[in-house]
Each structure stands twice: as structure tokens, then as C-alpha cells.
Amino acid sequence: MEGGVGTAAGPLIEGLVPCSGSPGLESLPAEADELERVRRLELLADLFATVSEKTVDAT
């Protein structure tokens, strides 16, 4: 495992970046693609249930 990312998840999260501004019509296809990639990770719905909201917001 390199950088905390397993080999199976690596390609799915590679290239995901924080939003750099308000989404617009120009960025809509890229935003939809990123959302689909995150959904394919099949993260548990309660993954961050034990993490404080303050900690999640800080990242």
C-alpha cells in the first residue's frame, strides 16, 4: 500500500480533487464523473459515524 491507498482503490480515487469553486455548466460533466468514481468505491454509509463533525470539516 502506497500513500495509504490500496491498489484496488488507487485508480478510483486518483485524480479526485477538492472543488475549486462553484460548479457551472462547463464543469458539470467532470463533477458527475467524480461523483460516479466516489460511488464506485462503495464506502460504508456510516464510515465517519465515530468521527466528530469538526474533524471531518477540517479535512
MDTraj code that builds the backbone (N, CA, C; nanometers):
import mdtraj as md
import numpy as np

residues = "MET GLU GLY GLY VAL GLY THR ALA ALA GLY PRO LEU ILE GLU GLY LEU VAL PRO CYS SER GLY SER PRO GLY LEU GLU SER LEU PRO ALA GLU ALA ASP GLU LEU GLU ARG VAL ARG ARG LEU GLU LEU LEU ALA ASP LEU PHE ALA THR VAL SER GLU LYS THR VAL ASP ALA THR".split()
xyz = np.array([
    [0.0844, -0.1167, 0.0000],
    [0.0000, 0.0000, 0.0000],
    [0.0895, 0.1237, 0.0000],
    [0.0627, 0.2161, -0.0925],
    [0.1434, 0.3353, -0.1030],
    [0.0591, 0.4578, -0.0736],
    [0.1034, 0.5436, 0.0149],
    [0.0309, 0.6643, 0.0483],
    [-0.1043, 0.6390, 0.1127],
    [-0.1218, 0.5208, 0.1734],
    [-0.2462, 0.4908, 0.2414],
    [-0.3576, 0.4461, 0.1490],
    [-0.3278, 0.4249, 0.0220],
    [-0.4302, 0.3849, -0.0746],
    [-0.3992, 0.2451, -0.1232],
    [-0.4955, 0.1553, -0.1106],
    [-0.4777, 0.0197, -0.1588],
    [-0.4757, 0.0172, -0.3109],
    [-0.4201, -0.0867, -0.3679],
    [-0.4079, -0.0931, -0.5121],
    [-0.5429, -0.0982, -0.5818],
    [-0.6434, -0.1585, -0.5207],
    [-0.7751, -0.1660, -0.5836],
    [-0.8439, -0.0299, -0.5870],
    [-0.8303, 0.0487, -0.4815],
    [-0.8963, 0.1788, -0.4746],
    [-0.8147, 0.2880, -0.5426],
    [-0.6855, 0.2686, -0.5541],
    [-0.5976, 0.3709, -0.6099],
    [-0.6472, 0.4335, -0.7389],
    [-0.6753, 0.3545, -0.8427],
    [-0.7214, 0.4138, -0.9680],
    [-0.8553, 0.4859, -0.9548],
    [-0.9407, 0.4440, -0.8630],
    [-1.0710, 0.5077, -0.8479],
    [-1.0608, 0.6455, -0.7852],
    [-0.9673, 0.6640, -0.6928],
    [-0.9578, 0.7938, -0.6263],
    [-0.8507, 0.8830, -0.6868],
    [-0.7687, 0.8276, -0.7741],
    [-0.6652, 0.9055, -0.8387],
    [-0.7298, 1.0165, -0.9212],
    [-0.6858, 1.1351, -0.9032],
    [-0.7376, 1.2471, -0.9801],
    [-0.8540, 1.3202, -0.9161],
    [-0.9081, 1.2686, -0.8052],
    [-1.0150, 1.3405, -0.7370],
    [-0.9535, 1.4605, -0.6658],
    [-1.0125, 1.5755, -0.6866],
    [-0.9599, 1.6970, -0.6262],
    [-1.0730, 1.7739, -0.5596],
    [-1.0404, 1.8515, -0.4585],
    [-1.1443, 1.9341, -0.3960],
    [-1.1988, 2.0355, -0.4962],
    [-1.3223, 2.0712, -0.4792],
    [-1.3866, 2.1691, -0.5664],
    [-1.3140, 2.3026, -0.5539],
    [-1.2784, 2.3620, -0.6661],
    [-1.2053, 2.4885, -0.6625],
    [-1.2963, 2.6090, -0.6806],
    [-1.4251, 2.5862, -0.6804],
    [-1.5182, 2.6979, -0.6958],
    [-1.6585, 2.6455, -0.7169],
    [-1.7460, 2.7340, -0.7522],
    [-1.8843, 2.6946, -0.7774],
    [-1.8934, 2.6144, -0.9068],
    [-1.9611, 2.4989, -0.9013],
    [-1.9762, 2.4223, -1.0244],
    [-2.0627, 2.4998, -1.1235],
    [-2.0276, 2.4915, -1.2472],
    [-2.1043, 2.5561, -1.3537],
    [-2.1307, 2.4577, -1.4650],
    [-2.1925, 2.5028, -1.5694],
    [-2.2224, 2.4138, -1.6820],
    [-2.0964, 2.3547, -1.7431],
    [-1.9883, 2.4314, -1.7416],
    [-1.8629, 2.3827, -1.8000],
    [-1.8036, 2.2677, -1.7196],
    [-1.8191, 2.2739, -1.5873],
    [-1.7576, 2.1720, -1.5017],
    [-1.8526, 2.0577, -1.4669],
    [-1.9780, 2.0664, -1.5082],
    [-2.0770, 1.9648, -1.4713],
    [-2.0370, 1.8227, -1.5127],
    [-1.9913, 1.7988, -1.6360],
    [-1.9516, 1.6613, -1.6717],
    [-1.8375, 1.6076, -1.5851],
    [-1.7416, 1.6917, -1.5530],
    [-1.6298, 1.6472, -1.4691],
    [-1.6777, 1.6181, -1.3271],
    [-1.7684, 1.7021, -1.2746],
    [-1.8223, 1.6795, -1.1405],
    [-1.9025, 1.5489, -1.1357],
    [-1.9805, 1.5219, -1.2400],
    [-2.0590, 1.3979, -1.2467],
    [-1.9663, 1.2769, -1.2530],
    [-1.8572, 1.2889, -1.3265],
    [-1.7596, 1.1796, -1.3357],
    [-1.6964, 1.1527, -1.1997],
    [-1.6606, 1.2586, -1.1279],
    [-1.6019, 1.2409, -0.9947],
    [-1.7009, 1.1749, -0.8993],
    [-1.8274, 1.2162, -0.9052],
    [-1.9288, 1.1557, -0.8195],
    [-1.9427, 1.0061, -0.8489],
    [-1.9414, 0.9689, -0.9746],
    [-1.9516, 0.8269, -1.0106],
    [-1.8308, 0.7494, -0.9595],
    [-1.7128, 0.8083, -0.9669],
    [-1.5923, 0.7409, -0.9181],
    [-1.5988, 0.7196, -0.7674],
    [-1.6506, 0.8186, -0.6949],
    [-1.6646, 0.8042, -0.5495],
    [-1.7672, 0.6953, -0.5178],
    [-1.8765, 0.6913, -0.5909],
    [-1.9789, 0.5889, -0.5675],
    [-1.9242, 0.4490, -0.5919],
    [-1.8351, 0.4336, -0.6902],
    [-1.7770, 0.3021, -0.7183],
    [-1.6883, 0.2520, -0.6052],
    [-1.6452, 0.3416, -0.5168],
    [-1.5652, 0.2988, -0.4013],
    [-1.6473, 0.2164, -0.3032],
    [-1.7802, 0.2299, -0.3092],
    [-1.8723, 0.1567, -0.2228],
    [-1.8364, 0.1732, -0.0747],
    [-1.8178, 0.2994, -0.0347],
    [-1.7874, 0.3287, 0.1048],
    [-1.9096, 0.3007, 0.1915],
    [-1.8857, 0.2597, 0.3141],
    [-1.9949, 0.2332, 0.4074],
    [-2.0663, 0.3634, 0.4407],
    [-2.1971, 0.3586, 0.4538],
    [-2.2770, 0.4776, 0.4829],
    [-2.2371, 0.5408, 0.6159],
    [-2.1956, 0.4613, 0.7122],
    [-2.1591, 0.5135, 0.8437],
    [-2.0072, 0.5196, 0.8635],
    [-1.9336, 0.5325, 0.7572],
    [-1.7876, 0.5311, 0.7627],
    [-1.7315, 0.6339, 0.8611],
    [-1.7911, 0.7523, 0.8660],
    [-1.7406, 0.8575, 0.9529],
    [-1.8292, 0.8799, 1.0744],
    [-1.9101, 0.7835, 1.1102],
    [-2.0047, 0.7977, 1.2210],
    [-1.9352, 0.8259, 1.3542],
    [-1.8167, 0.7728, 1.3736],
    [-1.7478, 0.7908, 1.5013],
    [-1.6492, 0.9068, 1.4992],
    [-1.6436, 0.9782, 1.3872],
    [-1.5522, 1.0926, 1.3738],
    [-1.6325, 1.2204, 1.3953],
    [-1.5782, 1.3119, 1.4731],
    [-1.6517, 1.4361, 1.5005],
    [-1.6705, 1.5170, 1.3721],
    [-1.7794, 1.5901, 1.3662],
    [-1.8088, 1.6743, 1.2501],
    [-1.6979, 1.7777, 1.2304],
    [-1.6432, 1.8272, 1.3407],
    [-1.5356, 1.9260, 1.3348],
    [-1.4135, 1.8685, 1.2633],
    [-1.3799, 1.7438, 1.2924],
    [-1.2650, 1.6779, 1.2280],
    [-1.2917, 1.6576, 1.0791],
    [-1.4108, 1.6119, 1.0440],
    [-1.4450, 1.5891, 0.9031],
    [-1.4412, 1.7213, 0.8274],
    [-1.4950, 1.8273, 0.8854],
    [-1.4970, 1.9581, 0.8202],
    [-1.3571, 2.0158, 0.8016],
    [-1.2643, 1.9759, 0.8868],
    [-1.1290, 2.0302, 0.8817],
    [-1.0451, 1.9711, 0.7682],
    [-1.0910, 1.8627, 0.7098],
    [-1.0105, 1.7993, 0.6045],
    [-1.0492, 1.8439, 0.4673],
])
top = md.Topology()
chain = top.add_chain()
for i, resn in enumerate(residues, 1):
    res = top.add_residue(resn, chain, resSeq=i)
    for name in ("N", "CA", "C"):
        top.add_atom(name, md.element.get_by_symbol(name[0]), res)
traj = md.Trajectory(xyz[None], top)
